[in-house]
Amino acid sequence: MLFKIVVVALLAVIVLQLAEVLYRLPRRNAAKEAMERDGIAAKPADRRPEDGS
């Protein structure tokens, strides 16, 4: 019985810690929204080399 209580308590701690970490992560579009708000054109990164090779 005590083992079950300990397991449930540990699982609750793990879930709460994971929820806290996920809550603190920035939103995916936060940078894009900030650029649009500041008037900077948000365009996708161009991965091709500049020298044309």
C-alpha positions, 0 to 999 in steps of 0.5 A, a space after each residue: 500500500 505504501 509503495 502505491 502511494 509513493 509511486 502515485 506521489 512521484 508520478 504527480 511530481 513528474 507531471 507537475 514539473 513537466 507542466 511547469 517546464 512546458 508553461 515556461 516555454 515561449 510560444 512558437 510564433 512569439 518571434 514572428 508576432 513581435 516582428 510583425 508588430 514592429 513592422 519588420 517583414 517576417 520572411 522564411 530563411 533562405 537556405 541557398 548560398 549567396 554566391 549562387 553555387 
